[in-house]
Amino acid sequence: MSWSYNPNFPSVDDLRNRSKQKIPKFAFEYLDGGCNEDINLIKNTTEVRQVELAPYYLNKFKSADLKTELFGHTYDAPFGVAPVGLQGLIWPNAPEILARAAVQHNVPFILSTVTTSSIERISEITEGKAWYQLYHPTENSLRDDILTRLQNSSYQVLVLLCDVPTFGFRPRDIRNGLAMPPRMTLENIIQILGRPEWALRTLLHGSPEFATMKKYMDKGLSMKQLGQFMNKTFSGRMDEEKVAPIRDKWKGKLILKGVATEQDAEAAVRMGFDGIIVSNHGGRQIDAGQSSIKSLEPIVKKLNGKIKIMMDSGLRSGPDIARSMASGAEFTFLGRSFMYAVAALGNGGGDHMMGMLKTQLKQVMEQVGCEKITELPNYLVKS
């Protein structure tokens, strides 16, 4: 497999360390942190790595094929880019960098409602192949207008978020006074001056803004007014009453993201979702919850074959993807890893990360003797 990469950064840890050197502290801590004491953030990465695979060295083996069919499309690998808010705060133009790389590598890119590129711009870059993640609007008119924009832009997959009924308690962001654009405290100014490349590129690209939501905002909102606007505009708690009109209006595939229990997974089946993403929002919402890999097992056991089961949170490498797929996930998504790569390497970050993940995943499959992604559960070491 050909992979043009920067040999100085052969792991996500290398990219994370480099990104910490290149972007202001407030931006890095927003990207890197979880909620409360980071307990579930740590469990996500630790517990997925406790999953073990058994190598069968004497079986016949031809080659490893990463191609994965999902919702009628064959992707080149079983992973995609998870939705991440405020991407342009972390690195200027980050959503467009990752969307272009996703097209090049034939993997899905999910655009967040609260990131810094618009529905229309990402559709243009991806030729309508992107997915869209929706925070549920409180007003039906806003909901319907966003759905119309998505349909006019040829989006085929809509992801409803259910794990943000309230915003996570994130001490770092509180201390940093995180805002969009960044609040200009003396400490934040000093941080920006210490990262001249980030500052210059941000200046040239322009201050990040909520591009999709811009048309619904009054001009000249202060940060306090913007916070009030966001709280007033979105209602995070999902239920059947809110899902039903979306399911009726949306003609494409409908996914529920943030599922962490068998009960919610079963409800998703009843409500007519086409798939679920088992997730705890990267450990950013509930510190007292389970890791995503621990939530995945009982959901797969009960609902395998009844709905497409995908997973994110805690995945940082090709081996992590293999562990998740062996545990029953049919597709995976990564968020922080791609953002570390873009912050570290700029325009080349998305391509570098996707190539690295493909290479790592293929090596795992070759090592254990697995020819097809769908056969990875056969290599799981069961406790």
C-alpha positions in Angstrom: 0.0 0.0 0.0 1.5 3.3 -1.0 1.4 6.0 1.6 3.1 9.3 1.3 3.8 10.4 4.9 6.0 12.5 7.1 8.3 10.0 8.8 8.7 12.4 11.7 5.1 11.7 12.8 4.5 7.9 12.5 2.0 7.8 15.4 -1.0 9.8 16.8 1.1 10.6 19.9 3.7 12.3 17.7 0.9 14.3 16.0 -0.6 15.2 19.4 2.7 16.4 20.8 3.4 18.5 17.7 -0.1 20.0 17.7 0.4 21.1 21.3 3.5 23.0 20.2 1.7 24.7 17.3 -1.6 25.9 18.6 -2.5 28.1 21.5 -3.1 26.4 24.9 -6.8 27.3 24.9 -7.3 25.7 21.5 -5.3 22.6 22.4 -7.1 22.1 25.7 -10.5 22.4 24.0 -9.4 19.6 21.6 -7.6 17.4 24.0 -9.8 17.6 27.2 -12.8 15.7 28.4 -15.2 16.7 31.1 -14.9 16.9 34.9 -11.8 14.9 35.8 -11.3 13.2 32.4 -12.1 9.8 33.8 -14.2 8.6 30.9 -11.8 10.1 28.4 -9.0 8.0 29.9 -11.3 4.9 30.0 -12.1 5.3 26.3 -8.5 5.0 25.2 -7.5 2.5 27.9 -10.3 0.0 27.7 -10.4 -0.3 23.9 -6.7 -1.3 24.1 -7.6 -4.2 26.5 -9.3 -5.9 23.6 -7.1 -8.7 22.2 -6.9 -10.4 18.8 -5.6 -13.9 18.1 -3.2 -14.4 15.2 -3.5 -17.5 13.1 -0.1 -17.9 11.4 -0.6 -21.2 9.7 -3.9 -20.6 8.0 -4.0 -19.9 4.2 -3.9 -16.1 3.5 -3.9 -14.1 0.3 -4.3 -10.4 1.2 -6.1 -8.0 3.4 -9.0 -6.0 1.9 -10.1 -2.9 3.8 -13.1 -2.1 1.6 -16.3 -1.8 3.6 -19.9 -1.5 2.3 -22.1 0.9 4.2 -25.5 2.2 3.2 -25.0 1.3 -0.5 -21.5 2.8 -0.8 -18.3 0.9 -0.7 -15.6 2.8 1.3 -11.9 2.2 1.0 -11.6 1.6 4.8 -14.0 1.1 7.7 -13.4 4.5 9.3 -14.5 8.1 8.8 -14.1 11.6 10.3 -16.4 12.2 13.3 -18.1 15.5 13.7 -16.0 18.0 15.7 -17.2 21.5 16.7 -15.1 24.7 16.4 -12.6 23.0 14.0 -11.5 26.3 12.6 -10.5 27.4 16.1 -8.1 24.5 16.3 -6.6 25.1 12.8 -7.8 27.5 10.1 -9.8 25.8 7.4 -9.7 22.4 9.2 -13.1 21.1 8.0 -12.2 21.7 4.4 -8.8 20.1 4.8 -10.4 17.0 6.2 -13.3 16.9 3.8 -10.8 17.0 0.8 -8.8 14.2 2.4 -11.9 12.1 3.0 -12.8 12.4 -0.7 -9.3 11.5 -1.7 -9.3 8.4 0.5 -12.9 7.5 -0.1 -14.1 7.6 3.5 -17.0 9.5 5.0 -16.7 13.0 6.5 -19.3 14.1 9.0 -19.9 17.9 9.2 -21.0 19.2 12.7 -23.7 21.8 13.1 -21.4 23.9 15.2 -18.2 23.8 13.2 -16.7 26.4 10.9 -17.6 25.4 7.4 -21.0 25.5 5.9 -23.3 22.8 4.6 -23.0 24.1 1.1 -19.2 24.5 1.1 -18.5 21.0 2.3 -21.1 19.6 -0.2 -19.1 21.3 -2.9 -15.8 19.8 -1.8 -17.2 16.3 -1.3 -19.5 16.3 -4.3 -22.4 15.7 -2.0 -20.9 12.7 -0.3 -20.5 14.2 3.2 -22.7 13.3 6.2 -24.3 15.9 8.4 -24.6 15.9 12.2 -27.6 17.8 13.5 -28.1 19.4 16.9 -31.8 19.3 17.2 -33.3 22.9 16.8 -36.0 24.1 19.1 -37.9 25.8 16.3 -39.5 23.6 13.6 -38.9 26.3 11.0 -35.1 26.2 11.6 -35.1 22.4 11.6 -37.0 22.3 8.3 -34.7 25.0 6.7 -31.6 23.0 7.6 -33.1 19.8 6.2 -34.0 21.7 3.0 -30.4 23.0 2.7 -29.1 19.4 3.2 -31.3 18.0 0.5 -30.5 20.8 -1.9 -26.8 20.1 -1.3 -27.2 16.3 -2.0 -26.4 15.0 1.5 -27.5 11.4 1.8 -26.9 10.7 5.5 -28.2 12.7 8.5 -26.8 12.0 12.0 -28.9 13.1 14.9 -27.0 13.7 18.2 -28.6 12.4 21.4 -25.8 12.7 23.9 -25.9 16.4 24.6 -29.1 17.0 26.6 -26.9 19.4 28.5 -23.4 20.7 27.8 -20.6 18.9 29.6 -18.8 20.5 32.5 -15.3 21.2 31.1 -13.1 22.9 33.6 -10.3 23.8 31.1 -12.7 25.6 28.8 -14.2 27.5 31.8 -10.7 28.6 32.9 -9.7 29.6 29.4 -12.9 31.6 28.8 -13.3 29.7 25.6 -15.4 31.6 23.0 -15.8 32.0 19.3 -13.8 34.0 18.4 -11.4 33.5 21.3 -11.8 35.9 24.1 -8.9 38.3 24.2 -7.7 38.1 27.8 -4.1 39.0 28.4 -3.3 35.3 29.0 -4.9 34.3 25.7 -3.1 37.1 23.8 0.2 35.8 25.2 -0.7 32.3 24.1 -1.5 33.5 20.5 1.7 35.5 20.3 3.6 32.4 21.2 2.1 30.5 18.2 2.9 32.8 15.3 2.0 30.4 12.5 -1.4 29.7 13.9 -1.9 33.5 14.4 -0.9 34.4 10.9 -2.9 31.7 9.2 -6.0 32.6 11.3 -5.5 36.3 10.4 -5.3 35.4 6.7 -8.2 33.0 6.8 -10.4 35.2 9.0 -11.8 34.6 12.5 -13.6 31.3 12.8 -17.4 31.5 12.8 -20.4 29.1 12.9 -20.7 29.0 9.1 -23.9 26.9 8.9 -25.7 28.9 11.5 -24.5 32.3 10.4 -27.7 33.0 8.3 -29.9 32.6 11.4 -27.9 34.9 13.6 -28.3 38.7 14.1 -25.2 40.6 13.0 -22.9 41.9 15.7 -23.8 39.4 18.4 -21.6 39.7 21.5 -20.2 36.5 22.9 -22.7 36.6 25.7 -25.6 37.0 23.2 -24.1 34.2 21.0 -24.2 31.8 24.0 -27.8 32.8 24.7 -28.6 32.2 21.0 -27.1 28.7 21.0 -28.9 27.7 24.2 -32.2 29.1 22.8 -31.7 27.6 19.3 -30.9 24.0 20.2 -32.7 21.5 22.4 -30.3 18.6 23.0 -32.6 16.0 24.5 -34.1 13.7 21.9 -37.3 11.6 22.0 -39.7 9.9 19.7 -41.8 13.0 19.3 -38.8 15.0 18.0 -37.5 12.2 15.8 -40.8 11.4 14.0 -41.1 14.5 11.9 -37.4 14.3 10.9 -37.8 10.7 9.9 -40.9 11.7 7.8 -39.1 14.6 6.0 -35.7 13.1 5.6 -35.5 10.7 2.6 -31.9 9.6 3.1 -30.3 7.4 5.8 -30.9 8.5 9.4 -28.3 7.7 12.1 -28.5 8.2 15.9 -25.2 9.2 17.5 -24.4 9.0 21.2 -26.1 5.7 22.0 -24.6 4.1 25.1 -27.3 1.6 26.3 -29.2 -1.4 24.9 -32.5 0.5 25.7 -31.6 3.5 23.6 -30.4 1.2 20.8 -33.7 -0.7 20.8 -35.6 2.6 20.8 -33.5 3.6 17.7 -34.7 0.5 15.9 -38.4 1.3 16.8 -38.0 4.9 15.7 -36.8 3.8 12.2 -33.2 4.8 12.4 -31.0 3.1 9.8 -27.9 3.0 12.1 -26.5 4.0 15.4 -23.1 5.3 16.5 -22.2 3.9 20.0 -20.4 6.9 21.5 -19.9 8.9 24.7 -18.9 12.1 22.8 -15.2 11.4 23.2 -15.6 11.5 27.0 -16.7 15.1 26.9 -20.2 14.7 28.3 -20.5 12.2 31.2 -17.5 11.3 33.3 -19.5 8.7 35.3 -20.4 6.7 32.2 -18.9 3.6 30.5 -16.3 3.7 27.8 -17.7 3.3 24.3 -16.1 -0.1 23.9 -17.8 -1.4 27.0 -21.1 0.0 25.9 -20.7 -1.7 22.5 -20.6 -5.3 23.6 -24.2 -5.7 25.0 -25.6 -3.6 22.1 -24.0 -5.9 19.5 -25.1 -9.0 21.4 -28.8 -7.9 21.3 -29.1 -6.0 18.1 -26.6 -7.3 15.6 -28.3 -7.6 12.2 -31.2 -5.4 13.2 -29.5 -2.1 12.7 -26.1 -0.9 11.5 -23.9 -0.5 14.6 -21.0 1.9 14.4 -18.7 3.3 17.1 -16.5 6.3 18.0 -14.7 7.6 21.1 -11.3 6.6 22.2 -10.0 5.3 18.8 -6.5 6.6 18.0 -5.0 4.0 15.6 -5.4 1.2 13.1 -5.2 -1.4 15.9 -7.9 0.4 17.8 -10.1 0.3 14.7 -9.4 -3.5 14.4 -10.3 -4.0 18.1 -13.6 -2.2 17.6 -14.5 -4.1 14.5 -13.6 -7.4 16.1 -15.9 -6.4 19.0 -18.8 -6.1 16.6 -18.7 -2.5 15.3 -19.5 -2.4 11.6 -17.8 1.0 11.0 -15.8 3.4 13.1 -15.2 7.2 13.4 -12.3 9.2 14.8 -12.4 12.9 15.8 -9.4 14.0 17.9 -6.9 12.0 15.9 -7.7 13.8 12.7 -7.6 17.2 14.4 -4.2 16.5 16.0 -3.0 15.7 12.5 -4.3 18.9 10.9 -3.0 21.0 13.8 0.4 19.4 13.4 0.7 19.2 9.7 -1.8 21.7 8.3 -3.0 21.0 4.8 -1.3 17.6 4.7 -2.7 16.4 8.0 -5.8 14.7 6.8 -4.0 12.8 4.1 -1.2 11.7 6.5 -3.6 10.5 9.1 -5.9 8.5 6.8 -2.9 6.9 5.1 -1.4 6.0 8.4 -4.6 4.5 9.7 -5.1 2.4 6.5 -1.5 1.2 6.7 -1.8 0.3 10.4 -5.1 -1.5 10.0 -3.9 -3.5 7.0 -0.8 -4.6 9.0 -3.0 -5.9 11.9 -5.1 -7.9 9.4 -2.1 -9.3 7.7 -0.6 -10.2 11.1 -3.6 -12.1 12.4 -4.5 -13.6 8.9 -7.8 -11.8 8.3 -8.6 -11.2 4.6 -11.9 -9.2 5.0 -12.9 -6.5 7.5 -16.2 -8.3 8.2 -14.2 -11.4 9.4 -12.4 -9.5 12.3 -14.8 -10.8 14.9 -13.4 -14.3 14.2 -10.1 -13.2 15.7 -11.4 -11.7 18.9 -10.0 -13.2 22.1 -13.1 -13.7 24.2 -12.8 -13.4 28.0 
